[in-house]
Amino acid sequence: MDKLLLSIVVVSGLCAVSSPAERRYHFVYEPKTTTEAQRHCRETYSDLATIRDMEDVNTLNTMVHSSQMVDDSSQAWIGLYNDVDSWRWSLSNTSFYKPGEMEFRRWSPRQPDNNYYGEEYCTYMYTDGYWNDYPCVQRFKPVCFDVRGLNETFVLINNTMTWTEAQSYCREHHTDLASVRNMTENQKVLNLVPSGEAVWIGLFRDGWKWSDGSDSSFRNWKTKPNGVSKTCAAADFSANGQWEGLNCDVTRAFICYSVAPVSMQVIKVRVQNNSASLDLNDAVVMENLLKKLKQRLKDQGLNDDIKLSWKKQSDGKVFHKEEKKTKKKETCPNKDEL
């Protein structure tokens, strides 16, 4: 391809210039439960705060006014909560389940209780055919299953492993860890359970989630929550903003966030092409030209976060040759017209 020999005359394709959204945090010092705090944040801002990294933690530490905290508390709700009811099957293909089958459960009385330091995210079946939630790091024999069309076959694996190891093993050698969709299948799995033992099945809990649905995995615990009642997270500003689990019905100050609107501007660019064989609508050429434009803007003092993109016109092209305007010839008025 010809060397890119272009000179930018002004800042005739169209160029969209945008700046990234800016996230802002807002402290609200009026104590509320997490439900009340979430409602306030969603009505007034975007949602309860999602904390993405240590930079966010440091930002909040500099923003907080501890003197405005009430009830001698240094804690403020953030958007993290433990969804204790978010149980789902390892095999997530919805076509495998008839209506209601994904929701089938056979818990033992008072289960699930999540009472082992708040770490009971996985499910085993015992010899009575009932299920219990249990820490995934424990080792049991798993029951895998093979799916062939409408038929499924359950298989007991005679090696103990953690739930995560069991899931990987079943997916490698079979279809997945066992999904139990009804009482008939529950009995089939029960028939494989060795006397006095427990077996892993494919039901697990998602655990801690953000109120706004963010998938951020950043965590900053002071003390890892335990117990079924401590299912909401608060930042403790007497401990540099580290988090702890509290009962969601406790009233605390809280932190919301909002997102500043993205600014966008569409501007015309005139490009002088010094090579007759160079196609300005070629994807590589346009990409190189964007880099050149961005560097020009950066040299003029604009920040590096600006994003540039081409805007196509109705015919799918960005650039069109500029037609030269012909200058009208001026004529003197006829003598008879004077």
C-alpha positions in Angstrom: 0.0 0.0 0.0 1.2 3.5 -0.8 2.7 5.4 2.1 0.1 7.5 3.9 0.8 11.0 2.6 -2.0 13.1 4.0 -2.2 16.5 5.4 -5.0 17.5 7.7 -6.2 20.9 6.7 -8.9 21.4 9.3 -10.3 19.7 12.3 -14.4 15.4 4.6 -15.4 12.3 6.4 -17.2 12.8 9.8 -15.4 12.2 13.0 -17.1 11.5 16.3 -15.2 12.7 19.4 -16.3 11.5 22.8 -14.9 11.5 26.3 -15.4 8.5 28.8 -18.1 8.5 31.4 -16.9 9.8 34.8 -18.1 8.0 37.9 -18.9 10.1 40.9 -19.5 9.0 44.5 -22.0 10.7 46.9 -22.1 10.2 50.7 -25.5 10.3 52.3 -25.3 10.6 56.1 -28.9 10.0 57.0 -29.0 6.4 58.3 -31.1 3.9 56.3 -31.4 0.2 55.9 -29.9 -1.2 52.7 -33.3 -1.5 51.0 -34.0 2.2 51.8 -30.5 3.2 50.8 -30.8 1.4 47.5 -34.1 3.1 46.7 -32.7 6.5 47.5 -29.6 6.0 45.3 -31.6 4.7 42.4 -34.1 7.6 42.6 -31.5 10.3 43.1 -28.4 9.0 41.4 -27.6 5.7 39.7 -27.3 3.0 42.4 -25.5 2.1 45.6 -21.7 2.3 45.2 -19.8 -0.3 43.3 -16.2 -0.2 44.4 -13.9 -1.4 41.5 -10.4 -1.1 42.9 -8.1 0.4 45.5 -8.2 3.8 43.7 -11.9 3.9 44.5 -11.3 3.0 48.1 -8.7 5.8 48.4 -11.1 8.2 46.8 -13.8 7.4 49.4 -11.4 7.7 52.2 -10.6 11.2 51.2 -14.3 12.1 50.7 -15.8 10.9 53.9 -16.7 13.4 56.7 -16.6 11.2 59.8 -18.0 14.0 61.9 -21.3 13.7 60.0 -21.7 10.0 60.9 -24.4 9.4 63.5 -24.9 6.8 66.2 -21.1 6.6 66.8 -20.9 4.6 63.6 -18.0 4.8 61.1 -19.7 2.5 58.6 -21.5 3.3 55.4 -23.4 0.9 53.1 -22.0 0.0 49.7 -23.7 -2.0 47.0 -22.3 -5.4 47.8 -24.7 -8.1 49.1 -24.8 -11.8 49.5 -27.6 -13.3 47.5 -28.3 -16.4 49.6 -31.1 -17.4 47.3 -29.2 -17.3 44.0 -28.9 -21.1 43.5 -28.5 -22.4 40.0 -27.4 -25.5 38.2 -23.9 -26.1 36.8 -25.5 -27.1 33.4 -27.1 -23.7 32.5 -28.5 -24.6 29.1 -32.2 -23.7 29.5 -33.3 -26.1 26.7 -32.5 -29.0 29.0 -35.1 -28.0 31.6 -38.9 -28.0 31.3 -40.9 -25.2 33.0 -40.3 -25.4 36.8 -37.4 -28.0 36.6 -34.6 -25.4 37.1 -36.3 -24.5 40.4 -36.7 -28.0 41.7 -35.1 -28.4 45.2 -35.2 -31.0 47.9 -33.5 -29.3 50.9 -33.2 -30.9 54.3 -35.3 -29.1 57.0 -33.8 -25.7 57.9 -31.5 -25.8 54.8 -29.9 -24.0 53.2 -28.5 -22.1 56.2 -25.1 -20.8 55.1 -23.9 -21.2 58.7 -20.3 -22.4 58.1 -18.6 -18.9 58.2 -20.9 -17.8 55.3 -19.1 -20.1 52.9 -21.7 -22.7 52.0 -21.9 -22.2 48.3 -22.2 -25.8 47.0 -24.7 -28.7 47.5 -24.4 -32.3 48.4 -27.0 -35.1 48.7 -27.0 -37.4 51.7 -28.2 -41.0 52.0 -31.7 -39.8 53.0 -32.1 -38.1 49.6 -32.2 -34.6 51.0 -29.8 -31.8 50.1 -27.5 -29.6 52.2 -25.5 -26.5 51.4 -21.8 -26.9 52.3 -18.4 -25.3 51.7 -17.1 -26.1 48.2 -13.6 -26.9 49.4 -14.9 -30.1 51.2 -14.2 -33.4 49.4 -17.0 -35.8 48.4 -17.6 -38.2 45.6 -19.5 -36.5 42.7 -22.3 -37.7 40.6 -21.9 -36.7 37.0 -24.4 -37.2 34.2 -24.4 -37.8 30.5 -27.1 -36.3 28.3 -28.0 -37.9 25.0 -31.0 -36.2 23.4 -33.9 -36.7 25.8 -32.0 -39.4 27.8 -29.7 -38.8 30.8 -27.5 -41.2 32.7 -26.2 -40.6 36.2 -22.7 -41.8 37.0 -21.0 -42.0 40.5 -17.3 -41.1 40.5 -15.5 -43.2 43.1 -12.9 -40.5 43.9 -13.4 -37.7 46.4 -12.8 -34.1 45.2 -13.8 -30.5 45.9 -16.9 -29.2 44.2 -14.9 -27.2 41.7 -12.7 -30.2 40.9 -15.8 -32.3 40.5 -17.4 -29.8 38.1 -14.2 -29.8 35.9 -14.0 -33.6 36.0 -17.6 -34.1 35.0 -17.4 -31.5 32.2 -14.3 -33.2 30.8 -15.4 -36.8 31.0 -19.2 -36.5 30.9 -21.8 -33.7 30.3 -21.6 -31.9 33.7 -22.2 -32.3 37.4 -25.7 -33.8 37.9 -28.7 -31.6 37.6 -31.7 -33.0 39.5 -34.9 -31.8 37.8 -37.6 -33.8 39.6 -38.3 -36.5 42.2 -37.7 -39.3 39.7 -34.2 -38.1 39.0 -33.6 -37.4 42.7 -34.3 -41.1 43.3 -31.9 -42.1 40.5 -29.1 -40.1 42.2 -30.0 -41.5 45.6 -29.6 -45.0 44.3 -25.9 -44.2 43.6 -25.1 -42.7 47.0 -22.9 -45.0 49.1 -24.2 -45.9 52.5 -23.3 -43.2 55.1 -21.8 -40.9 52.5 -22.7 -37.7 50.7 -22.2 -36.8 47.0 -21.8 -33.6 45.2 -24.5 -32.5 42.8 -24.5 -29.5 40.4 -26.4 -26.9 42.4 -24.3 -23.9 43.6 -24.8 -20.4 44.8 -23.5 -17.2 43.1 -22.7 -15.5 46.4 -21.7 -11.8 46.7 -23.1 -9.5 44.0 -23.2 -5.8 43.3 -26.5 -3.9 43.4 -26.1 -2.5 39.9 -25.3 -5.9 38.4 -21.6 -5.1 37.9 -19.3 -8.2 37.6 -16.4 -6.5 39.5 -14.6 -9.1 41.5 -12.7 -6.6 43.7 -13.0 -7.3 47.4 -11.6 -5.3 50.4 -12.8 -7.3 53.5 -11.7 -6.3 57.0 -13.3 -9.5 58.3 -14.9 -12.0 55.9 -18.6 -12.2 56.8 -20.0 -15.3 58.4 -23.5 -16.4 59.3 -26.7 -16.2 57.4 -27.7 -12.8 58.8 -24.7 -10.8 57.7 -25.5 -10.5 54.0 -24.9 -6.8 53.3 -21.5 -5.0 53.1 -20.5 -1.7 54.6 -17.3 0.2 54.4 -15.7 1.0 57.8 -13.9 4.3 57.7 -12.3 3.7 61.0 -10.4 0.9 59.2 -9.4 2.8 56.1 -12.6 1.9 54.2 -12.3 -1.9 54.5 -15.5 -3.8 54.4 -17.5 -5.9 56.8 -20.7 -7.8 56.6 -23.8 -6.6 58.6 -27.4 -7.4 58.9 -29.1 -5.6 56.0 -31.8 -4.2 58.4 -29.3 -2.1 60.4 -29.4 1.6 59.6 -26.2 3.2 58.4 -25.0 6.1 56.3 -24.5 5.0 52.7 -22.7 5.8 49.5 -24.3 6.2 46.1 -22.7 6.7 42.7 -23.7 8.5 39.5 -22.2 8.5 36.0 -21.6 11.9 34.3 -23.1 11.9 30.8 -20.7 11.1 28.0 -20.0 14.2 25.9 -19.9 13.7 22.1 -19.2 16.1 19.3 -19.3 15.5 15.5 -16.9 17.6 13.5 -16.0 17.7 9.8 -12.4 16.9 8.8 -11.0 17.9 5.4 -8.1 15.8 4.2 -5.7 16.6 1.4 -4.7 13.4 -0.4 -1.2 13.6 -1.9 -1.4 10.2 -3.6 -3.9 9.5 -6.4 -3.7 5.7 -5.8 -4.5 6.0 -2.0 -8.1 5.0 -1.1 -9.2 7.1 1.9 -12.1 4.7 2.6 -9.7 1.8 3.0 -10.0 0.5 6.6 -6.2 0.6 7.3 -5.9 4.1 5.9 -8.8 5.3 8.1 -7.3 3.7 11.2 -3.9 5.3 10.6 -5.6 8.6 10.0 -7.4 8.3 13.3 -4.1 7.8 15.1 -2.7 10.9 13.4 -5.8 13.0 14.4 -5.6 11.8 18.0 -1.9 12.7 18.2 -2.8 16.2 16.8 -5.4 16.7 19.5 -3.0 15.4 22.2 -0.4 17.8 21.0 -2.9 20.6 21.5 -3.3 19.7 25.1 -6.4 17.5 25.1 -6.2 14.4 27.4 -5.5 10.9 26.2 -8.9 9.5 27.1 -10.6 11.0 24.1 -12.0 8.4 21.7 -12.3 9.0 18.0 -14.3 7.1 15.4 -15.5 7.6 11.9 -19.1 8.3 11.1 -20.3 6.7 7.8 -22.6 8.5 5.5 -25.7 7.1 3.8 -23.8 5.3 1.1 -21.6 3.5 3.7 -18.5 5.6 2.9 -16.8 8.1 5.1 -14.9 10.2 2.6 -16.2 11.9 -0.5 -14.2 14.0 -3.0 -15.0 17.6 -2.4 -16.4 19.3 -5.5 -14.8 22.5 -6.4 -17.2 25.4 -6.6 -17.0 27.4 -9.8 -16.9 31.1 -9.4 -19.6 33.0 -11.2 -18.3 35.3 -13.9 -19.2 38.9 -13.1 -20.7 40.9 -16.0 -21.2 44.6 -16.4 -24.8 45.8 -16.8 -26.0 46.6 -20.3 -26.0 50.2 -21.1 -29.7 50.1 -21.8 -30.2 48.8 -18.2 -28.7 51.8 -16.6 
